[in-house]
Amino acid sequence: MSEFSNETLRQAALHYHEFPKPGKLEIRATKPLANGRDLARAYSPGVAEACLEIKEDPKAAARYTARGNLVAVVSNGSAVLGLGNIGALASKPVMEGKAVLFKKFANIDCFDIELNESDPEKLAEIVCALEPSFGAINLEDIKAPDCFIVEKICRERMNIPVFHDDQHGTAIVVGAAATNALHVAEKKFEDIKVVSTGGGAAGIACLNMLLKLGVKRENIWLCDIHGLVYEGREEDMTPQKAEFAQKSDLRSLCEVIEGADLFLGLSGPNVLKPEHVKSMAKRPVVFALANPTPEIMPDLAREVVPDAIIATGRSDFPNQVNNVLCFPFIFRGALDVGATEINDAMQVACVEGIAALARATTSAEAAAAYRGEQLTFGADYLIPKPFDPRLSGVVSKAVAKAAMETGVAERPLEDLEEYKRRLDASVYKSALLMRPVFEAAATAARRIVFAEGEDERVLRAAQAILEETTEQPILIGRPEVIAMRCERMGLEIRPDRDFNIVNPENDPRYRDYWGTYHEIMARRGVTPDLARAIMRTNSTAIGAVMVHRDEADSLICGTFGEYRWHLNYIRQVLATKKLHPQGALSLMILEDGPLFIADTHVHASPTPQQLAETAIGAARHVRRFGLEPNIAFCSQSQFGNHTEGSGQRMRAALELLDDEQRDFCYEGEMNLDAALDPELRERLLPGNRMTGAANVLIFGDADAASAVKNILKMKASGLEVGPLLMGMGNRAHIVTPSISARGLLNMAAIAGTPVDHYS
């Protein structure tokens, strides 16, 4: 890297830490404190009630305080990253960063605690005194052998999990990577010879993990800067190294590496030479984990052994051994069952969960975060990526289960599958709200045709549909292209084996399809030649014809192209006197709950009749999510204070709704703040018919609805489900080009719900 690039990176990193406010953490209250009543409950006198409950039963602290979801990251800064002994204060940016990772990946709250104490026993005393404040302790960046002493004392004296991530986090991820590397190399732990360089905390912990996984102690050869650790050696020995001393006359790495199946490097740069790799066993596994420069660069190892299986600690090579795959989720599982420790069984469960996830189909979210990388299980993909959202559910559940089975869980869970669903819901923001829809969709195996079947998001959604639902995906596209992309993305599904395909270029039903389309459109200017051309090139029209002919139950289109272009063909083929597009409804999932917005696409400036139909359709669809609709007609006009524009049309729409008895609440017309603030609304129109905040906002034109939806998406991190095309009896839905694979899965569940569940 050039000097200019280094300086640019340095300045960017410093700017990141300084702005918009110094540091990477802040504290936020989880309860309101807006008035005297709140103050009386949060502090004196109400706080005494929580104190007395905890005095009576210490376990109640997990109910009435944040302790059950609070971890301390503790360091004295004596062994920081690649920086060495930089002291407690200088280590603070690293510890803040660790706290951010806890929050980001596992929603665990965390305080970083930096201590000016170099004596390991005194350091342990301080940590032990923190037990009342925290649900678990993460020891970090403490030099060896002090870290062994600190951890041992803390684990013996504390009744909460104590985990030294530099040791055990590294060991767990190494264990997962080794499990899968041996799977690829077709070898077994009990048969392999291991050579390791580095007798520090991480190195020793990794060797102990390999023992737990089945490696024989006599097959482990540990080297350090002085050569082989052998029986009788006195130079630079520790009790931890001595456990791996070999009875041998060999002394150097060069001598012991011959015939090794696995090299494990946690030492320093360029320790392993190409000739060493060449002398290893067939299909060697090389874990060169020193940072930032590994024991051997991957390209040098592959020059001499092209089929070597290689992992490093760097993000610019495949198979980065990264502790973030482990520590957030092992703590998540431990905290959620009230574990008193993190034992061997929990660590092995973590290894197995991580390893199994890499062997499964790659998640769409991980693929999007690492676009361009090949994420298919094999020599270059041994462990999942940190941004794989499935880690939380899979790994934390495995850890919780192991804690319960080994008797260290003080708050065992009754239903592990429900626990995993809750974790998934915390990662996939739509999961909780979508559950009623998925449950309803499970009652019928509906056929869902995807117009853009070659799109990567559609293919990943099809994989998920087959794994998670009873629906049958049908894809429109070229079979050879779909098969090639499935293979390239590491998907297990294949055309015609797992799902049906309609090939626009060559399908035996082509004559029937263009004939059907011509029959529908013959008196609307479509000639036979034009019908033939459309059925060769227009996948939305093809999908609509399939639904019309009852060869599919619902069409999903719109992953590219303009909404109304797709809507035109749906209207042509599927609209009837009874079924016609009433509006597009988008569900926005926000931090404080769901909010539905209509009409975002169908009617540019809806008439009163169309506004009334939109409200009726919205009420019907909102109930599909297990919610009661509370509908506000939103306008610049407020309860009649404007005589023109959207307010006038909305008042007319309310009159139409009032003509019949409705089973849902609606009110208007009003400003957006009045819709969302019941107190303001009551001041403006006392005794109005709505109670509480609106959860459905209907706007007088598509520009306003679309603008509000996109502002919530971009500025409030709102997650969109939809848009849902109302009025078409669930026979077609048009998505937008920004939709994700998870979004398509949600839409498939919506499309897969039989009409009688919500009509």
Secondary structure as UniProt FT lines:
FT   HELIX           3..18
FT   HELIX           36..42
FT   TURN            44..46
FT   HELIX           47..56
FT   HELIX           58..60
FT   HELIX           61..64
FT   HELIX           66..69
FT   STRAND          70..75
FT   TURN            81..83
FT   HELIX           89..91
FT   HELIX           92..106
FT   STRAND          109..114
FT   HELIX           120..128
FT   TURN            129..130
FT   HELIX           131..133
FT   STRAND          136..139
FT   TURN            144..145
FT   HELIX           146..157
FT   STRAND          162..164
FT   HELIX           165..169
FT   HELIX           170..185
FT   HELIX           189..191
FT   STRAND          194..197
FT   HELIX           201..212
FT   TURN            213..214
FT   HELIX           217..219
FT   STRAND          220..224
FT   TURN            225..226
FT   STRAND          227..228
FT   TURN            231..232
FT   TURN            235..236
FT   HELIX           239..242
FT   TURN            243..244
FT   HELIX           253..256
FT   TURN            258..259
FT   STRAND          262..265
FT   TURN            269..270
FT   HELIX           274..278
FT   STRAND          285..288
FT   HELIX           298..304
FT   TURN            306..307
FT   STRAND          309..312
FT   TURN            315..316
FT   HELIX           323..325
FT   HELIX           327..336
FT   TURN            337..338
FT   HELIX           344..359
FT   HELIX           364..369
FT   TURN            370..372
FT   TURN            379..380
FT   TURN            386..387
FT   HELIX           390..405
FT   TURN            406..407
FT   HELIX           416..427
FT   TURN            429..430
FT   HELIX           431..441
FT   TURN            442..443
FT   STRAND          447..450
FT   TURN            453..454
FT   HELIX           456..468
FT   STRAND          472..476
FT   HELIX           479..488
FT   TURN            489..490
FT   TURN            496..498
FT   STRAND          499..502
FT   TURN            504..505
FT   TURN            508..509
FT   HELIX           510..521
FT   HELIX           522..524
FT   HELIX           528..537
FT   HELIX           539..548
FT   TURN            549..550
FT   STRAND          554..557
FT   HELIX           563..574
FT   STRAND          583..590
FT   TURN            591..592
FT   STRAND          593..598
FT   HELIX           608..623
FT   TURN            624..626
FT   STRAND          630..634
FT   TURN            639..640
FT   HELIX           646..658
FT   STRAND          665..670
FT   HELIX           672..676
FT   HELIX           678..684
FT   TURN            686..687
FT   STRAND          696..699
FT   HELIX           702..715
FT   STRAND          719..726
FT   TURN            729..730
FT   STRAND          732..734
FT   TURN            737..738
FT   HELIX           741..751
FT   HELIX           755..757
//
